[in-house]
């Protein structure tokens, strides 16, 4: 096999492992997912995980890096705050966001391998929202940064409640309510 073909195969194996891990972490959480589960889902040898990632924590970092790269490439849409809000809520509904919300519960624990990622993600979301709402007239005493912090918390909290109890929480109605509240404030 040529060096180019080996590199392509290695790259494809890595991509399949990351995709399988993301699915499994979203479905059952990081702690309950085993390396064997990931390898089986990807259809790749278990030995490929230490080869590519070192261990399960390294695999988690790769999943988060992949998501983070995708998320950070999203640009504010044209159309002002209302369009930006719709874009954000569409993003929150995506399956990869389900992964992040599932992992978020594990991130608050001391020593979590995803703690720093979430701190960076929240900082990024707050900046993203503050940038998206640039030009909005906030009520006296409300800064773009505080607005973005409140909105980030409301969206993540609503999403978590929906994940825990999907029959009790109509996420589309809740997001519609958030849009009205935050865009009319």
N, C-alpha and C positions, 0 to 999 in steps of 0.2 A: 504494500500500500504506500502511495506517495505521501510525502510530508503534508502536501496541500489537502489530500483526502483525509488524512488523520486529523488535521486541524479542523476540517469541516465536521467530521464525525464527533470530535470532542466538543465542538461548539454546539452541535445539535443535541448531544447528550446533556450538556449543561442546561440548555434551554428547556428541554423536556423535564429535567429534574426540578428546575425552578417553577415551571408551570404546575407540575404535580404537587409540589410542596405548597404552593399558594392555594390551590384548591383544597388540599387536606387541612391546612392551617385554618382556612375559612370555615370548613365544615365541622371540624372537631377541636380546633385550638392547637396551639404549639405543643403544649405538654402531652396531650393524648396522642399526638402523631409520632410514629416511630420512623426511623430511617428505613426500615423494611417496608412500611406502608408507602413511603415516597417512592422507593425503588420499584415496588410492585405496580403502583399507579403509572409510573413513567415507562414501565417495561424495560428497565435498565438494571444492570447488576448493582447490588448493594455497595460493592467496592468502589463504584464510581463516585459516591457521595464523599468519602474521605479524600479521594483523588482530587475532586474539583473544589471542595469546600472545607475540608479539614474535619468538620463534625457537624452536628445538627445546628448548633449556633451559627456556624459559618453559612450553612444553607439558609437559615432565617435571614441573616444579613444580606445574602444575595437576593432573596425574595423582596426584602424591603428596599434594597438599592434599585431593583427593577421597577418597583412601584413608584418609588420616589422620583426616578428619572422621568417616568411617564407623567406623573402628577405635575412636576415642575415645568414641563413643556407646555402645559395648558395656558394659553394666553387669555386675558380678559376679552370677552366677545364684544363686538360693537353693539351699541344700543343702550348703553347706560346701565344704571344699577338694577333695573328690573330684569334685563337680559342676563346680566351677570349672576343675579340670584337664581334664575332658572337654570343657568349652566352649572352653578354650584350644586343645586339640588339634584340635577341629573347625574352629576359626578358621585354624589353620596349614594345614589341608588345602584351604582355599578357593583358587580360581584367582587372586584378587587377591594372596594371600600369595605365590603363585608369582612374581608380578611383583616383589615386594619382595625375595625371596631372590635372584632373578636380578640385580636392581640392587645388592644388597648387595656382591657381588663387585667391582662398579665403584666403590662408595662409599668403599672404603678407600684408593683412590689419591688422591694430593695433587691438589687443585684440582677434585675431583669435584663436580658440581652437586648431588649428593644426600648429601654427607658430613654436613652439619649436620642434615638431616632424619633420618638414621640415628642420630646422637647423641641427638636428641630422642626418636626412636622407642624406642631402647633404654632411655632414662631413663623414658619412659612405661610401657614393658612391665615394668620392674623395680618401679615404683610400683604398677602394676596387680596384679602377682603378690603383692607384699607386702601390699596391701590385701585381696586375695582369700584370703590365708592367715592373716589376722588371727585370733588366738585359737589358732593351732596351737602346740603345745608343741615347740619346736625343741630339738635336743640342746644340751648346754652348749657355749657358745662360738660357736653359730651364730645369726646375726641374721636377721631377716626380709629385710633388704636383701641380705645375702650369699646367702641361699637363693634369692631372686628372680634374682640375677645368675647363679648357677650353673644354675638351671632355664632361664632365657632362652638362655644359651649352649648348653645341651644340646639344646633344641628347635630352635634355628636350625641348629646343627651337624648334627643328624639329618636335618633337612629338606634341607640342602644335599647331604648324602651321597646321599639318596634321589633328588634331582634329577639328580645326576651319574650315578648308577648304579641306576636303578629296578629292574632285574632282580636286583641283589645285595642291596638293602635293602628289607625288608618294613616300610614305615613304620608300619603299624598295630601290628605286633608290637613295634617299637622304642618307639613311643609308649606301649604297654601296659607295657613294661619301665620306662620313665621314670616312669610313674605309680606303679608299685609302689615303685621306689627312692625317689622323692621324697616320697611320702605315708607311707612307713613309716620315714623317717629321723627 
